[in-house]
Amino acid sequence: MSGAGAWWRGKTTPAKVETYTRWSFHFFAVVEVAAIGLPVFALAGAGAAGLLAALVIGHALLCALTASRALDWTRGRRAQPVRLLWALGAATYVIAVVALVLRKHGSGPDMDAAGSSVFTGVLAFGTGTLALGVRHRKRVLSLVAGFACGAAAVSFALGYPGATALATGFAVFLGGSFVAGTSVFSVWLLNAVYELDEARETRARLAVAEERLRFGRDLHDVLGRNLAVIALKSELAVQLARRERPEAVEQMVEVQRIAQESQREVRDVVRGYREADLGAELAGAQGVLAAAGIDCEVTGSADGLPAEVQSALGWVVREATTNVLRHGDAGRCAVGLRIREGCVVLTVENDGVAVRPRNAGGGSGLAGLRERLAVVDGTLEAGPVGTDGFRVAASVPLSGRTADTSVSGVTS
């Protein structure tokens, strides 16, 4: 069971929904055999019961295969299984006709009930499975209506009274509508889950792209004007130098001053870009996780912490939140900030699939976080908790730094 649990927890939410959907349709095959195929042994004679049960079992297996291929088609993994759909449609009608013939000419304790149940059940399950292979509601409705009309027509052609034929067609329409509606809703739900997952990934990429654009705009605003002035003054200095004018030196001194000022402004921009405000990161993490449907509880306050400590821990919150969104299947996330034994401790713990932060360089992942925490003598620990949890814990000593005991308070 532990292996099966790990296999299930290792799946993403869309993959879990797809697995559930697939096995639901496979379970339909079991239901068809149990509800239609097995009872015929108590209702029909030995020969007719054996034939009907074999036909129902074969039809159930064909429905399961068709459902699997049709789901692959809806996810764009294979071409539409047209031949398999036609084969299932033909098999459904042949079995239904055989059931009607045996209902009228077979022998048994209650052959009428046996034939009717096989006829109606096979048509209902066949119609519902075929609905997986078409995309538009009008086509699904036409499919159900066609099977119902065909059932009524075949019943009438085999000599059943008109009222009985109409009742049979209506029963097939109700059963087929129910199974087909279930199939259409299941496919819609599966596609919606995949689209939501893709939208979440897109939102994460857009957030990164927006931050890059903001950084690019800041650099342009800082350097654009100064570089234009440097170009003009350099050109002026060249002209003055060619004329052996002493003002050329003054212009180059001014160019040097502007270049040094630009260098300082760029460092300020980069420093502001790299620094993270812990209070803003805590509030942002709570808002982003809540928007993603993850229950997030934040305890503790960043008030009173030194700026360099807030910056380092803010990056831990940002990175841990990103990994919960991208790589986890969490339903709950708890972020705690407290002072313990002269250290401020930040913990980010989530349930769901164990999330392993990216171990990439360049300011992201465990390596980047440890580098930032090392600047303030901090440490980082990350690992699984329990069977399906993951915890990231960062600790920074406060010795020699100003801290406020309000960190141990609670905000949510």
LUMVO-130666 format. One record per residue (C-alpha): residue number from 0; x, y, z. Coordinates in pm, whole numbers, m for minus. Layout:
n_u_v_w
NUM_X_Y_Z
...
***
This chain:
n_u_v_w
0_0_0_0
1_292_235_67
2_407_194_m292
3_58_263_m424
4_29_567_m197
5_361_704_m316
6_256_644_m678
7_m67_836_m621
8_99_1123_m431
9_359_1152_m704
10_93_1251_m957
11_m9_1608_m1028
12_m369_1713_m972
13_m462_1689_m1345
14_m299_1345_m1364
15_m497_1232_m1060
16_m824_1351_m1216
17_m738_1176_m1543
18_m656_851_m1362
19_m981_872_m1168
20_m1177_937_m1489
21_m1018_646_m1672
22_m1081_399_m1394
23_m1437_523_m1360
24_m1506_419_m1718
25_m1329_88_m1661
26_m1555_43_m1358
27_m1853_101_m1589
28_m1752_m221_m1764
29_m1763_m405_m1432
30_m2105_m253_m1359
31_m2234_m361_m1700
32_m2127_m722_m1644
33_m2251_m732_m1284
34_m2585_m559_m1344
35_m2672_m703_m1686
36_m2461_m1009_m1767
37_m2475_m1209_m1443
38_m2850_m1179_m1366
39_m2943_m1349_m1694
40_m2840_m1687_m1549
41_m3134_m1665_m1311
42_m3377_m1546_m1577
43_m3294_m1739_m1898
44_m3220_m2095_m1992
45_m2867_m2230_m1971
46_m2790_m2189_m2341
47_m2945_m1845_m2383
48_m2795_m1723_m2054
49_m2446_m1833_m2153
50_m2475_m1662_m2491
51_m2612_m1338_m2345
52_m2349_m1328_m2067
53_m2067_m1383_m2318
54_m2202_m1106_m2541
55_m2233_m864_m2247
56_m1879_m939_m2127
57_m1739_m885_m2476
58_m1935_m562_m2510
59_m1810_m437_m2173
60_m1447_m503_m2267
61_m1495_m326_m2600
62_m1650_m28_m2419
63_m1354_m9_m2179
64_m1106_m14_m2468
65_m1302_247_m2663
66_m1328_474_m2358
67_m951_460_m2303
68_m873_542_m2667
69_m1139_815_m2676
70_m991_982_m2364
71_m648_975_m2529
72_m806_1149_m2827
73_m969_1418_m2613
74_m626_1491_m2459
75_m466_1513_m2804
76_m245_1206_m2758
77_m380_1002_m3052
78_m609_1033_m3351
79_m982_990_m3315
80_m1053_613_m3291
81_m1305_615_m3574
82_m1280_244_m3658
83_m1313_145_m3294
84_m1619_368_m3258
85_m1783_210_m3561
86_m1696_m137_m3430
87_m1852_m58_m3092
88_m2164_85_m3258
89_m2205_m221_m3478
90_m2142_m461_m3188
91_m2393_m277_m2972
92_m2668_m307_m3229
93_m2592_m673_m3308
94_m2602_m767_m2939
95_m2922_m567_m2891
96_m3092_m745_m3181
97_m2978_m1085_m3052
98_m3121_m996_m2709
99_m3458_m905_m2867
100_m3469_m1225_m3068
101_m3390_m1436_m2761
102_m3644_m1238_m2564
103_m3915_m1345_m2807
104_m3803_m1696_m2896
105_m3581_m1807_m2607
106_m3676_m2020_m2313
107_m3627_m1968_m1943
108_m3796_m1870_m1617
109_m3826_m1505_m1725
110_m3676_m1471_m2070
111_m3868_m1151_m2134
112_m3695_m973_m1845
113_m3354_m1114_m1939
114_m3379_m998_m2300
115_m3515_m658_m2205
116_m3238_m586_m1953
117_m2962_m691_m2191
118_m3118_m496_m2479
119_m3165_m172_m2283
120_m2841_m196_m2084
121_m2614_m271_m2380
122_m2761_17_m2580
123_m2728_257_m2284
124_m2364_170_m2208
125_m2275_163_m2576
126_m2430_506_m2636
127_m2254_656_m2334
128_m1916_520_m2443
129_m1963_639_m2802
130_m2037_987_m2668
131_m1671_1005_m2558
132_m1568_989_m2922
133_m1759_1301_m3035
134_m1716_1660_m2924
135_m2028_1862_m2984
136_m2344_1842_m2775
137_m2564_1830_m3083
138_m2378_1523_m3206
139_m2413_1356_m2866
140_m2785_1429_m2863
141_m2820_1299_m3218
142_m2631_985_m3117
143_m2861_917_m2822
144_m3174_995_m3022
145_m3057_775_m3310
146_m3001_474_m3085
147_m3339_528_m2920
148_m3521_553_m3255
149_m3330_252_m3386
150_m3427_50_m3079
151_m3792_136_m3129
152_m3774_56_m3501
153_m3603_m280_m3450
154_m3850_m377_m3177
155_m4142_m296_m3404
156_m3983_m481_m3698
157_m3944_m794_m3486
158_m4318_m800_m3421
159_m4351_m624_m3089
160_m4660_m402_m3043
161_m4624_m31_m3117
162_m4665_72_m2753
163_m4397_m176_m2645
164_m4162_m54_m2917
165_m4211_308_m2812
166_m4158_221_m2445
167_m3839_35_m2537
168_m3709_333_m2736
169_m3791_570_m2451
170_m3610_348_m2201
171_m3304_339_m2425
172_m3318_719_m2459
173_m3325_769_m2081
174_m3046_520_m2011
175_m2831_644_m2297
176_m2883_1007_m2197
177_m2770_935_m1842
178_m2453_749_m1939
179_m2373_991_m2224
180_m2427_1289_m1994
181_m2189_1135_m1742
182_m1930_1083_m2015
183_m1959_1439_m2148
184_m1938_1589_m1800
185_m1633_1377_m1712
186_m1449_1490_m2024
187_m1542_1853_m1959
188_m1417_1830_m1601
189_m1092_1666_m1708
190_m1024_1933_m1972
191_m1112_2210_m1725
192_m861_2078_m1471
193_m584_2066_m1733
194_m670_2417_m1853
195_m662_2552_m1498
196_m323_2391_m1442
197_m190_2544_m1764
198_m333_2882_m1660
199_m148_2859_m1329
200_178_2785_m1507
201_112_3072_m1747
202_45_3307_m1456
203_376_3211_m1297
204_563_3274_m1624
205_386_3607_m1671
206_483_3713_m1320
207_848_3641_m1398
208_824_3821_m1733
209_660_4123_m1567
210_937_4144_m1310
211_1197_4132_m1586
212_1019_4408_m1774
213_1005_4619_m1459
214_1376_4572_m1402
215_1445_4658_m1766
216_1237_4977_m1742
217_1419_5082_m1426
218_1757_5034_m1590
219_1641_5223_m1898
220_1517_5513_m1688
221_1845_5528_m1497
222_2087_5482_m1786
223_1901_5624_m2084
224_1939_5994_m2003
225_2292_5963_m1861
226_2420_5769_m2161
227_2277_6030_m2396
228_2454_6306_m2201
229_2780_6107_m2200
230_2758_6061_m2579
231_2699_6434_m2638
232_2976_6549_m2403
233_3220_6294_m2546
234_3150_6421_m2897
235_3197_6778_m2776
236_3523_6684_m2606
237_3650_6526_m2930
238_3574_6844_m3125
239_3741_7063_m2862
240_4046_6837_m2848
241_4089_6859_m3227
242_4094_7236_m3191
243_4337_7206_m2899
244_4093_7382_m2670
245_4150_7338_m2292
246_3776_7301_m2235
247_3806_6944_m2366
248_3953_6835_m2033
249_3659_6984_m1844
250_3413_6800_m2066
251_3587_6467_m2009
252_3591_6527_m1634
253_3218_6582_m1656
254_3182_6259_m1858
255_3373_6074_m1588
256_3149_6218_m1315
257_2830_6120_m1500
258_2965_5769_m1563
259_3043_5723_m1194
260_2699_5852_m1100
261_2538_5611_m1346
262_2735_5325_m1198
263_2611_5416_m850
264_2250_5442_m968
265_2270_5101_m1138
266_2398_4947_m814
267_2106_5106_m629
268_1858_4960_m879
269_2013_4614_m856
270_2024_4632_m477
271_1657_4728_m464
272_1576_4448_m706
273_1758_4188_m499
274_1626_4299_m162
275_1293_4151_m56
276_1066_4303_206
277_963_4024_443
278_627_4174_537
279_533_4222_172
280_649_3871_86
281_439_3717_367
282_128_3903_254
283_198_3822_m110
284_249_3452_m36
285_m83_3436_148
286_m265_3610_m137
287_m107_3403_m416
288_m164_3070_m241
289_m523_3161_m156
290_m584_3250_m522
291_m451_2907_m617
292_m701_2740_m383
293_m445_2661_m110
294_m540_2741_248
295_m251_2953_379
296_m202_3056_742
297_67_3311_832
298_177_3352_1193
299_428_3607_1317
300_523_3959_1213
301_834_4101_1049
302_815_4426_1247
303_1138_4512_1426
304_1364_4282_1227
305_1680_4430_1071
306_1657_4509_701
307_1922_4257_597
308_1745_3979_790
309_1410_4069_634
310_1566_4064_287
311_1721_3719_334
312_1407_3565_486
313_1188_3735_226
314_1368_3542_m44
315_1306_3219_146
316_932_3294_153
317_933_3381_m217
318_1121_3068_m322
319_920_2832_m99
320_590_2979_m222
321_698_2940_m584
322_782_2575_m530
323_451_2504_m355
324_269_2647_m658
325_481_2484_m927
326_578_2145_m791
327_327_2056_m521
328_m26_1939_m485
329_m90_2118_m160
330_m422_2197_2
331_m273_2369_306
332_38_2577_370
333_155_2722_703
334_412_3002_727
335_549_3075_1073
336_789_3343_1195
337_914_3346_1554
338_1214_3421_1777
339_1370_3123_1949
340_1694_3114_2152
341_1828_3436_2006
342_1742_3343_1647
343_1456_3435_1419
344_1316_3117_1263
345_1103_3108_949
346_921_2785_855
347_715_2713_545
348_532_2381_562
349_281_2237_316
350_94_1913_271
351_40_1729_m56
352_322_1586_m264
353_661_1650_m108
354_801_1961_m273
355_1171_1978_m335
356_1293_2332_m400
357_1491_2383_m715
358_1864_2350_m660
359_1967_2586_m933
360_2226_2854_m906
361_2193_3220_m984
362_1972_3320_m692
363_1712_3045_m700
364_1677_2712_m528
365_1853_2583_m220
366_2198_2698_m330
367_2084_3055_m391
368_1893_3071_m63
369_2189_2939_137
370_2413_3201_m23
371_2175_3480_78
372_2136_3344_430
373_2513_3303_469
374_2550_3680_440
375_2355_3716_769
376_2507_3398_922
377_2181_3210_862
378_2115_2844_789
379_1857_2660_582
380_1702_2315_625
381_1457_2151_387
382_1305_1805_382
383_992_1590_397
384_768_1587_702
385_548_1286_767
386_407_1097_470
387_299_1381_241
388_443_1704_379
389_746_1921_315
390_909_2186_533
391_1157_2462_462
392_1312_2616_775
393_1549_2915_782
394_1722_3039_1097
395_1910_3370_1136
396_2088_3474_1459
397_1993_3812_1604
398_2303_3869_1816
399_2428_4220_1755
400_2115_4311_1562
401_1810_4505_1674
402_1498_4289_1702
403_1152_4341_1840
404_969_4073_2037
405_659_4150_1832
406_790_3888_1593
407_630_3629_1814
408_286_3784_1759
409_26_3646_1523
410_m105_3788_1200
411_m316_3612_949
***
